[in-house]
Amino acid sequence: MNNIDIAIIKLLQNNSRITVSEISNSINLSISAVSERLKKLDSSGIIKQYTAIINPSYFKKNLTALMFISLQNPKYTDNFINIVQEADDVLECHYLAGDFDYVLKIITEGTFTLEKLLNKIKTIPGVQKTKTIVALSTLKNKHSISPDEQEL
């Protein structure tokens, strides 16, 4: 991967629907060369997926919360993960080191739907302790890392 690949990735991060022709014009590379590079970026796994990022407020999901969870014992992990995977308002689940085992990023309609989800999670067998923090505003929300030329 070189600076041309990084330029292509940055254009795609800004607009994943950009055409090969537009990329070609932007970075002064032939359409066939851009197409070949895109195939390599895809097949190598550097580009994980192309997606649409939905504005949550359009669907009246205006509350973001982080929920930290401790399990009593690792034997409860599989059941916990299965339930979390099925919860549509849970956007992210991270396994942690430290005082808590997991953190969930939740985006939901409001306090009522958050309360329902929290009560559901708290009743999962093995959930020992939780701590929930409600975000007042989001100052930065990137959806992917930024490739950096200096890392090459």
C-alpha positions, 0 to 999 in steps of 0.5 A: 500500500502506498500514498495513492492507495491512501488517497483512494481510501480517503476519497471512499471514506468521504463518499463510498459511492464515488465512481471509479472515474471520479477517483481517477480524475481526483488522483490523476490515475487511469480508470483501469489503474484505479479499478485494479487498486480497488480490487486489491484493497478489497481482496486484501481486506484493507477495505472491510465493507462499504456502507451507508451511515444512517442519521439516528435522529431521522429515526427519532433515536436521539439518546446515546448511552454507554453501559459498562457491564461486569459478569459474575463468571466467564461461563455467562459470556456466550449467553450475554453476547447472544442477547446483546447481538440481538438488541438493535439499539446496541451498536457496539460491544467491546470486551474490556480490561479493568473494572468492567468486562464489557461496554455497550454503545447504545443509541435509542429513542429516549429514556423510556426505551433506554430504561427498557433495554437496561432492565433487559440487560440487567436480567441476563443471567450472570450480569453482576454490576452495571454503570450507565452514562448518558451522552449529552452531545457527540463532539466526534464520531468517526466510523473508521480509522484514517490511514496515514502516509507516515505509517507506510 
